[in-house]
Amino acid sequence: MNQVNIGLLGVGTVGSGVVEILNNNAEIIKKRLGFDLNLKRVCSKSISDKAKKIVQNVLTDSYKDLFQDDIDIVIELVGGYDFAKNFILQAIENKKSVVTANKALLARHGFEIFSKAFENKVDVGYEAAVAGGIPIIKAIKESLSANNINSIKAIVNGTCNYILTEMFKKEVSFEDALKDAQQKGFAEADPTFDIEGMDSAHKMAILSSISFGDNVTEYDVFTEGIKEISLLDIKFANEFGYTIKLLGITRLVDDKIDVRVHPTMVKKSDILAKTDGEYNAIKIKCDMADDTVYIGKGAGSLPTASAVVADVMDIARNIKHNSPLRIPLMSFPFNYVRKREVVDINSLEMDYYLRFSVEDSAGVLSKISGILGENGISIKSVVQLNKGENWVPLIIVTHKAKEKSIQEALEKIHKLDVVKSKTLLIRIDDE
């Protein structure tokens, strides 16, 4: 075998990067593989002029041309659910190994796709689906495979991390930081997917599945976004010794999966708190390797494309040596993959930061603290700002309390006439 042939579906931001890497780094790729990777067919609705010059001789209008007998690996980079799922399943049925960056699809239909690939004895590579160019999937599936993974805490959305960093460093509002992120290309025109936490939830579902041998889907992940975070919260977090991050957390608790994404106050001494801008960071706690941390750019054309091509190279080696499925697709053989119960967040205990908007009058604090006390919630610190206005912020940080107790207390507090609007709650990581 002198070469492995590739079919590429989608030449957008990441697809263009794949074309560039395969073209510009062909020599080093061949040296590392011992044979060529040949881009045999490309199908895309739109394509940049730069990429088109490279692939114009192999362009096709039909995605089915990517299933031809002389193609060994297909790359799916169109995103979305229905079409991408059908394309991948058809490719697998045609005995093609697949590489994808489609985290949303894998977080919803990953088990079905991996099962179909196992039946057809082909590989599925998905390194680029989580944290762009950071090789976190390979680290979990291979480098840490001798360990029990205790927990993962991760910043896996560069858009949110950039916004929160700008709010802190430049003392700007959420809205201004978001506009800046959009102007610099770190945020989409419609940023909902990112700022509501859904993108992070998809990635945490994937990381949970391969870490614990479980079929975790997007529906299992408790998810909150960052759009309610204000500059005031950023400043108070700093005064209390914390930085606010949109954190993804997953761990096993009494053989149940605790997996969630939400704004979290992280101690400033933590490496995650020091990860700024568009960078991602993943901290894995293991029983034998202790803490390992992976930091890098979690998005972008070339970093993500680098992960795609690395997957292609791994699979090409398996094809070369006739060893498909050498590494289990979900990190565990299918007979070990389970569907565990998911931990109800209401059962968890942690410290909380609460920001109320209250009437600037006597007795307000006693009413709120009274309700917290009735629900077994102890107060660690209080800051009441007097701005000379009718409604002022009241900040309360609690000692460790049960989420259920906090939520029940807030429900009662919101009914008070002296409280305006919904209270902002931020969970505190005090590991």
C-alpha positions as CSV (number, residue, x, y, z in Angstrom):
1,M,0.0,0.0,0.0
2,N,1.5,3.3,-1.2
3,Q,-1.3,5.6,-0.1
4,V,-4.6,5.8,1.7
5,N,-7.4,7.6,-0.1
6,I,-9.6,10.2,1.6
7,G,-13.0,11.7,0.9
8,L,-13.9,15.0,2.4
9,L,-17.4,16.4,3.0
10,G,-17.5,20.1,3.8
11,V,-14.9,22.7,3.1
12,G,-15.8,25.4,5.5
13,T,-13.6,26.8,8.2
14,V,-12.2,23.5,9.4
15,G,-12.5,21.8,6.0
16,S,-10.3,24.5,4.5
17,G,-7.8,23.9,7.3
18,V,-7.7,20.1,6.5
19,V,-7.1,20.9,2.8
20,E,-4.3,23.2,3.8
21,I,-2.6,20.8,6.1
22,L,-2.8,17.8,3.7
23,N,-1.3,20.0,1.0
24,N,1.4,22.0,2.9
25,N,2.4,19.2,5.3
26,A,2.3,16.3,2.9
27,E,6.0,15.6,3.3
28,I,6.1,15.4,7.1
29,I,2.8,13.3,7.1
30,K,4.4,10.9,4.6
31,K,7.6,10.6,6.7
32,R,5.6,9.8,9.8
33,L,3.2,7.3,8.1
34,G,5.6,5.8,5.6
35,F,3.0,6.3,2.9
36,D,0.9,9.1,1.3
37,L,-2.5,10.4,2.3
38,N,-4.3,11.2,-0.9
39,L,-7.4,13.5,-1.0
40,K,-9.3,11.6,-3.6
41,R,-12.8,13.3,-3.5
42,V,-14.2,16.5,-2.1
43,C,-17.8,17.4,-1.8
44,S,-18.9,20.9,-0.6
45,K,-21.7,23.4,-1.2
46,S,-19.3,26.3,-0.9
47,I,-15.5,26.5,-0.9
48,S,-13.0,29.3,-0.6
49,D,-10.9,30.3,-3.7
50,K,-7.8,29.3,-1.9
51,A,-9.0,25.7,-1.1
52,K,-10.7,25.4,-4.5
53,K,-7.3,25.9,-6.3
54,I,-6.0,22.8,-4.5
55,V,-9.0,20.5,-4.8
56,Q,-10.6,21.6,-8.1
57,N,-9.6,18.4,-9.9
58,V,-11.3,16.2,-7.2
59,L,-14.5,18.1,-6.6
60,T,-17.8,16.3,-6.9
61,D,-21.4,17.4,-6.6
62,S,-22.6,14.1,-5.0
63,Y,-21.7,13.1,-1.5
64,K,-22.3,9.5,-2.6
65,D,-19.1,9.7,-4.7
66,L,-17.2,9.6,-1.3
67,F,-18.4,6.0,-0.9
68,Q,-16.6,4.7,-3.9
69,D,-14.4,1.6,-3.5
70,D,-11.1,3.4,-3.8
71,I,-11.8,5.7,-0.8
72,D,-10.7,4.4,2.6
73,I,-11.6,7.2,5.0
74,V,-14.3,9.8,4.8
75,I,-14.2,13.1,6.8
76,E,-17.5,14.7,7.8
77,L,-17.3,18.4,8.5
78,V,-20.7,19.8,7.6
79,G,-22.1,19.7,11.2
80,G,-25.7,19.4,12.3
81,Y,-27.7,16.4,13.0
82,D,-29.9,14.6,10.4
83,F,-27.9,14.9,7.2
84,A,-24.5,14.4,9.0
85,K,-25.9,11.3,10.8
86,N,-27.3,9.8,7.7
87,F,-24.0,10.5,5.8
88,I,-21.9,8.9,8.5
89,L,-24.1,5.8,8.8
90,Q,-24.1,5.3,5.1
91,A,-20.3,5.7,5.0
92,I,-20.0,3.1,7.7
93,E,-22.3,0.7,5.9
94,N,-20.1,1.1,2.9
95,K,-17.1,0.0,5.1
96,K,-15.5,3.4,5.3
97,S,-13.8,4.6,8.4
98,V,-15.0,8.0,9.5
99,V,-13.4,11.1,11.0
100,T,-15.7,13.9,12.3
101,A,-15.6,17.1,14.4
102,N,-19.3,17.0,15.0
103,K,-19.7,17.1,18.8
104,A,-23.4,17.9,18.7
105,L,-24.1,14.7,16.7
106,L,-21.9,12.5,18.9
107,A,-23.4,13.9,22.1
108,R,-26.9,12.9,20.8
109,H,-26.3,9.8,18.6
110,G,-22.7,8.7,19.4
111,F,-23.6,5.3,20.8
112,E,-25.6,4.5,17.7
113,I,-22.8,5.6,15.4
114,F,-20.1,3.7,17.4
115,S,-22.2,0.6,17.5
116,K,-22.7,0.6,13.8
117,A,-19.0,1.1,13.2
118,F,-18.2,-1.8,15.5
119,E,-20.6,-4.0,13.5
120,N,-18.9,-3.0,10.3
121,K,-15.3,-3.2,11.7
122,V,-14.4,0.3,10.8
123,D,-13.0,3.2,13.0
124,V,-14.5,6.5,14.0
125,G,-12.1,9.3,14.9
126,Y,-13.5,12.3,16.8
127,E,-10.6,14.1,18.4
128,A,-11.6,17.4,16.9
129,A,-15.1,17.2,18.5
130,V,-13.7,18.3,21.9
131,A,-11.3,21.2,22.5
132,G,-10.0,21.7,19.0
133,G,-6.3,21.1,18.7
134,I,-5.9,19.7,22.3
135,P,-5.4,15.9,22.0
136,I,-7.7,15.2,25.0
137,I,-9.6,12.2,23.4
138,K,-6.3,10.4,22.7
139,A,-5.1,11.2,26.2
140,I,-8.1,9.6,27.9
141,K,-8.4,6.6,25.5
142,E,-4.7,5.8,25.5
143,S,-2.3,7.7,27.7
144,L,-4.4,7.5,30.8
145,S,-6.0,4.1,30.1
146,A,-4.3,2.5,33.1
147,N,-6.0,4.9,35.5
148,N,-9.4,5.2,37.1
149,I,-10.5,8.7,36.2
150,N,-11.9,10.4,39.3
151,S,-13.0,13.7,37.8
152,I,-12.7,16.2,35.0
153,K,-13.0,19.9,35.3
154,A,-12.8,21.8,32.0
155,I,-13.0,25.0,30.2
156,V,-14.1,23.8,26.8
157,N,-15.7,26.9,25.1
158,G,-13.3,29.6,24.0
159,T,-16.1,32.1,23.3
160,C,-17.3,32.1,26.9
161,N,-13.8,32.1,28.2
162,Y,-12.8,35.1,26.1
163,I,-15.9,37.0,27.2
164,L,-15.3,36.4,30.9
165,T,-11.6,37.2,30.5
166,E,-12.4,40.5,28.8
167,M,-15.0,41.4,31.4
168,F,-12.3,40.9,34.1
169,K,-9.3,42.5,32.5
170,K,-11.0,45.4,30.8
171,E,-13.9,45.9,33.2
172,V,-16.5,45.9,30.5
173,S,-20.1,44.6,30.5
174,F,-21.1,41.2,29.2
175,E,-22.7,42.9,26.2
176,D,-19.5,44.8,25.3
177,A,-17.3,41.8,25.7
178,L,-19.6,39.7,23.5
179,K,-19.5,42.4,20.7
180,D,-15.7,42.4,20.9
181,A,-15.6,38.6,20.7
182,Q,-17.8,38.7,17.6
183,Q,-15.7,41.4,15.9
184,K,-12.6,39.3,16.5
185,G,-14.2,36.1,15.2
186,F,-14.2,34.4,18.6
187,A,-18.0,34.4,18.7
188,E,-20.7,33.6,16.1
189,A,-23.2,36.2,14.9
190,D,-25.7,34.1,16.9
191,P,-23.7,33.1,20.0
192,T,-26.6,31.3,21.7
193,F,-25.1,27.9,21.4
194,D,-22.0,29.0,23.2
195,I,-23.1,31.4,25.8
196,E,-26.0,29.2,26.9
197,G,-23.6,26.4,27.6
198,M,-24.9,23.9,25.0
199,D,-21.6,23.6,23.1
200,S,-19.8,22.8,26.4
201,A,-22.5,20.3,27.4
202,H,-22.0,18.4,24.1
203,K,-18.2,18.2,24.8
204,M,-18.7,17.1,28.4
205,A,-21.1,14.4,27.4
206,I,-18.4,13.0,25.1
207,L,-15.7,13.3,27.8
208,S,-17.9,11.6,30.4
209,S,-18.7,8.7,28.1
210,I,-15.1,7.8,27.3
211,S,-13.9,8.5,30.9
212,F,-16.3,6.3,32.7
213,G,-17.5,3.7,30.1
214,D,-21.0,5.2,29.9
215,N,-23.5,6.3,27.3
216,V,-23.8,9.9,28.4
217,T,-25.8,12.1,26.0
218,E,-26.4,15.9,25.9
219,Y,-29.7,15.3,27.7
220,D,-27.9,14.1,30.8
221,V,-25.9,17.2,31.3
222,F,-27.2,19.9,33.6
223,T,-26.5,23.1,31.7
224,E,-26.5,26.8,32.6
225,G,-24.8,29.6,30.6
226,I,-23.1,32.9,31.3
227,K,-25.4,35.6,30.0
228,E,-26.5,36.7,33.5
229,I,-23.0,37.3,34.7
230,S,-22.3,41.0,35.3
231,L,-19.2,43.0,35.8
232,L,-20.2,43.4,39.4
233,D,-20.0,39.6,39.9
234,I,-16.6,39.5,38.2
235,K,-15.3,42.1,40.6
236,F,-16.7,40.5,43.7
237,A,-15.4,37.1,42.7
238,N,-11.9,38.7,42.4
239,E,-12.3,40.2,45.9
240,F,-13.3,36.9,47.4
241,G,-10.2,35.2,45.7
242,Y,-12.0,33.6,42.8
243,T,-12.3,33.9,39.0
244,I,-15.6,33.1,37.2
245,K,-15.3,30.5,34.5
246,L,-17.9,28.5,32.5
247,L,-16.8,25.1,33.9
248,G,-17.7,21.6,32.7
249,I,-17.5,19.1,35.5
250,T,-17.9,15.3,35.4
251,R,-17.2,12.6,38.0
252,L,-18.5,9.4,39.4
253,V,-20.5,9.7,42.7
254,D,-21.6,6.4,44.2
255,D,-21.5,4.8,40.7
256,K,-23.7,7.6,39.3
257,I,-22.6,10.2,36.8
258,D,-22.4,13.8,38.0
259,V,-22.1,15.8,34.8
260,R,-22.8,19.5,34.5
261,V,-21.9,22.8,32.9
262,H,-22.4,26.1,34.7
263,P,-20.6,29.3,35.7
264,T,-18.3,28.5,38.6
265,M,-16.1,30.5,40.9
266,V,-12.7,28.9,40.7
267,K,-9.9,29.8,43.1
268,K,-7.4,32.2,41.5
269,S,-4.5,29.8,42.3
270,D,-6.1,27.1,40.2
271,I,-4.6,26.6,36.7
272,L,-8.2,26.8,35.3
273,A,-8.6,30.3,36.7
274,K,-5.4,31.3,35.0
275,T,-6.5,30.1,31.5
276,D,-7.6,33.2,29.7
277,G,-8.9,34.4,26.4
278,E,-10.0,31.9,23.8
279,Y,-7.9,29.1,25.3
280,N,-9.4,25.8,26.6
281,A,-8.1,23.9,29.6
282,I,-9.0,20.4,30.8
283,K,-7.9,19.1,34.2
284,I,-8.2,15.4,34.8
285,K,-7.8,13.8,38.2
286,C,-6.7,10.2,38.2
287,D,-5.9,7.6,40.8
288,M,-2.4,6.9,39.6
289,A,-1.4,9.9,37.4
290,D,-2.9,12.4,39.8
291,D,-3.7,15.7,38.1
292,T,-2.9,16.2,34.4
293,V,-3.8,19.4,32.6
294,Y,-4.2,20.1,28.9
295,I,-4.3,23.7,27.6
296,G,-4.5,25.0,24.1
297,K,-6.8,26.7,21.5
298,G,-10.1,25.0,21.5
299,A,-11.3,26.2,18.1
300,G,-10.1,27.7,14.9
301,S,-9.4,26.4,11.4
302,L,-5.9,25.0,11.7
303,P,-5.9,23.8,15.4
304,T,-9.1,21.8,14.8
305,A,-8.0,20.6,11.4
306,S,-4.8,19.4,12.9
307,A,-6.8,17.1,15.2
308,V,-8.9,15.9,12.2
309,V,-5.8,15.0,10.2
310,A,-4.2,13.3,13.2
311,D,-7.3,11.1,13.4
312,V,-7.0,10.3,9.7
313,M,-3.3,9.3,10.2
314,D,-4.2,7.0,13.1
315,I,-6.9,5.3,11.1
316,A,-4.6,5.1,8.1
317,R,-2.1,3.2,10.1
318,N,-4.8,0.8,11.3
319,I,-5.8,0.2,7.6
320,K,-2.2,-0.2,6.6
321,H,-1.7,-2.9,9.2
322,N,-5.2,-4.4,9.0
323,S,-6.0,-3.6,12.6
324,P,-9.3,-1.8,12.7
325,L,-10.8,-1.0,16.1
326,R,-7.4,-1.4,17.8
327,I,-8.5,1.2,20.3
328,P,-12.1,0.8,21.5
329,L,-14.3,3.5,19.9
330,M,-15.7,4.6,23.3
331,S,-12.4,3.9,25.2
332,F,-14.1,0.7,26.7
333,P,-15.2,-2.4,24.8
334,F,-18.9,-2.3,24.3
335,N,-19.6,-5.1,26.8
336,Y,-18.3,-2.7,29.5
337,V,-20.2,0.4,28.4
338,R,-23.2,1.1,30.7
339,K,-26.0,3.6,31.1
340,R,-25.7,4.8,34.7
341,E,-28.1,7.0,36.6
342,V,-27.3,10.7,36.5
343,V,-26.8,12.6,39.7
344,D,-29.6,15.1,40.4
345,I,-28.0,18.4,41.0
346,N,-30.4,19.1,43.9
347,S,-28.5,16.4,45.9
348,L,-25.1,18.1,45.6
349,E,-23.5,20.2,48.3
350,M,-21.2,23.2,47.7
351,D,-20.7,26.9,48.6
352,Y,-22.8,29.4,46.7
353,Y,-22.5,33.1,45.7
354,L,-25.9,34.8,45.6
355,R,-26.6,38.2,44.1
356,F,-30.0,39.7,45.0
357,S,-31.5,42.9,43.8
358,V,-33.3,44.3,46.9
359,E,-35.1,47.4,48.1
360,D,-32.8,49.8,49.9
361,S,-34.6,49.7,53.2
362,A,-34.2,48.5,56.7
363,G,-34.8,44.9,57.6
364,V,-34.2,43.5,54.1
365,L,-31.1,41.5,55.1
366,S,-32.8,40.0,58.2
367,K,-35.7,38.8,56.1
368,I,-33.4,37.1,53.5
369,S,-31.0,35.7,56.1
370,G,-33.9,34.4,58.1
371,I,-35.2,32.4,55.2
372,L,-31.8,31.0,54.4
373,G,-31.4,30.0,58.1
374,E,-34.8,28.3,58.1
375,N,-33.5,26.1,55.2
376,G,-30.3,25.2,57.1
377,I,-28.1,27.6,55.0
378,S,-25.2,29.3,56.9
379,I,-23.9,32.6,55.6
380,K,-20.1,33.1,55.2
381,S,-20.1,36.7,54.1
382,V,-22.4,39.6,53.2
383,V,-21.9,42.7,51.1
384,Q,-24.7,45.2,50.8
385,L,-24.1,48.1,48.4
386,N,-25.9,51.4,49.0
387,K,-26.0,53.2,45.7
388,G,-28.6,55.8,46.7
389,E,-31.1,54.0,44.5
390,N,-34.4,52.2,45.2
391,W,-33.0,48.8,44.3
392,V,-29.5,47.8,45.2
393,P,-27.3,44.7,45.0
394,L,-27.0,42.4,48.0
395,I,-24.2,39.8,47.8
396,I,-24.3,36.7,50.1
397,V,-21.7,33.9,50.1
398,T,-22.9,30.8,51.9
399,H,-21.1,27.9,53.6
400,K,-21.5,24.5,52.1
401,A,-25.2,23.8,51.5
402,K,-27.4,21.4,49.6
403,E,-28.6,22.7,46.2
404,K,-32.1,21.6,47.0
405,S,-32.1,23.8,50.2
406,I,-30.7,26.7,48.2
407,Q,-33.4,26.5,45.5
408,E,-36.2,26.1,48.1
409,A,-34.9,29.2,50.0
410,L,-34.6,31.2,46.8
411,E,-38.2,30.3,45.8
412,K,-39.4,31.8,49.1
413,I,-37.1,34.8,48.9
414,H,-38.3,35.7,45.4
415,K,-41.9,36.1,46.8
416,L,-40.8,38.9,49.1
417,D,-41.9,42.4,48.1
418,V,-38.4,43.7,48.9
419,V,-36.7,41.5,46.3
420,K,-36.7,42.4,42.6
421,S,-36.0,40.0,39.7
422,K,-34.5,36.6,39.9
423,T,-31.4,36.0,42.0
424,L,-28.1,35.2,40.3
425,L,-26.6,32.0,41.7
426,I,-23.0,31.0,41.0
427,R,-21.6,27.7,42.4
428,I,-18.2,27.9,44.1
429,D,-15.5,25.3,43.5
430,D,-13.6,24.9,46.8
431,E,-11.7,21.7,46.0
